[in-house]
Amino acid sequence: MERASEADIARVIEDFAAAATRSERAGFDGVEIHGAHGYLLTQFSGGSFENRARLLLEVTRAVRARVASTFVVGVRLSPEDWSPRRPPISPAELHDRAASDVFVSYLRNWKNFVSD
């Protein structure tokens, strides 16, 4: 697997922001940034909180900068430990340690429940 270049990462951030803008123009009330379940934003996680949350926070900042302040921007996280290399970002940690310039309408912590 090739590593993402800085241009690749910048394109991902722009794509999230552009999608949110299209959603707002289409009349939706908000978007949910999916930072859970091993999806793209969790693939760049690892090490310190700052490293684990960097891409998620950059995407969130870009989305928030492009939409109205009344547009709902949520973040979905997952408590599952998908990889020992990539511990999950907890909602409490994100809330407590994220930069003050990142405002989200809600943090959603989703957990798979399996019943037998």
C-alpha positions in Angstrom: 0.0 0.0 0.0 1.4 3.4 -0.9 1.5 6.2 1.6 -0.7 9.2 1.0 1.1 12.3 -0.2 0.4 15.8 1.2 -1.5 16.5 -2.0 -3.6 13.4 -1.5 -4.5 14.4 2.1 -5.3 18.0 1.0 -7.6 16.6 -1.6 -9.4 14.5 1.0 -9.9 17.5 3.2 -11.2 19.5 0.3 -13.5 16.7 -0.8 -15.1 16.5 2.7 -15.6 20.3 2.7 -17.0 20.3 -0.8 -19.4 17.5 0.0 -20.7 19.4 3.1 -21.2 22.5 0.9 -23.2 20.5 -1.6 -25.3 19.0 1.2 -26.1 22.5 2.5 -27.0 23.8 -0.9 -29.2 20.8 -1.5 -31.2 21.7 1.6 -29.9 19.2 4.2 -29.7 20.4 7.8 -26.3 19.0 8.4 -23.6 16.4 7.9 -21.9 13.7 10.0 -18.2 13.3 9.5 -17.5 9.6 9.8 -14.4 9.1 11.9 -15.2 5.5 13.0 -15.1 1.8 12.0 -11.8 1.8 10.2 -13.0 4.2 7.5 -10.7 6.7 5.8 -10.3 9.2 8.7 -9.2 6.5 11.1 -6.6 5.1 8.7 -4.3 8.1 9.5 -4.5 7.5 13.3 -1.6 6.5 15.4 0.6 7.6 18.2 -0.2 10.7 20.3 -3.7 12.3 20.4 -2.5 15.0 18.1 -1.5 12.4 15.5 -4.6 10.3 15.9 -6.9 13.3 15.6 -5.1 15.5 13.1 -6.9 14.6 9.9 -10.3 14.4 11.6 -9.8 17.9 13.1 -8.5 19.3 9.8 -11.5 17.9 7.9 -13.9 19.3 10.6 -12.3 22.7 10.5 -12.5 22.8 6.7 -16.2 21.7 6.7 -17.1 24.2 9.4 -15.4 27.0 7.5 -17.4 26.3 4.4 -20.9 26.0 5.8 -23.2 28.4 7.7 -22.9 28.5 11.5 -26.4 27.1 11.8 -25.6 24.0 9.6 -25.2 20.9 11.8 -21.7 19.4 11.7 -21.5 16.2 13.7 -18.6 13.7 14.2 -19.0 10.0 14.5 -16.4 8.1 16.5 -16.0 4.5 17.4 -14.8 3.0 20.7 -13.6 -0.2 18.9 -9.9 -0.7 18.9 -9.4 -1.6 15.2 -5.7 -2.0 15.5 -3.1 -1.9 18.3 -1.3 0.7 16.1 -4.4 2.9 15.9 -6.2 3.3 19.3 -9.6 4.9 18.9 -10.2 8.6 19.5 -12.6 8.8 22.4 -15.3 11.5 22.4 -14.2 12.7 25.9 -10.6 13.0 24.7 -11.7 14.9 21.5 -13.9 17.2 23.5 -11.3 17.9 26.2 -8.2 18.2 24.0 -9.4 19.4 20.6 -8.5 22.9 19.6 -11.0 25.5 20.6 -11.5 26.6 17.0 -13.1 23.3 16.1 -16.9 23.4 16.8 -19.1 20.4 16.2 -22.8 20.2 16.9 -22.4 16.8 18.4 -20.1 13.9 18.9 -21.6 10.4 18.3 -19.9 7.5 19.9 -21.1 4.3 18.2 -20.5 0.8 19.5 -21.4 -2.5 17.8 -23.5 -4.6 20.1 -23.7 -8.2 19.4 -26.4 -10.4 20.9 -26.3 -14.1 21.0 
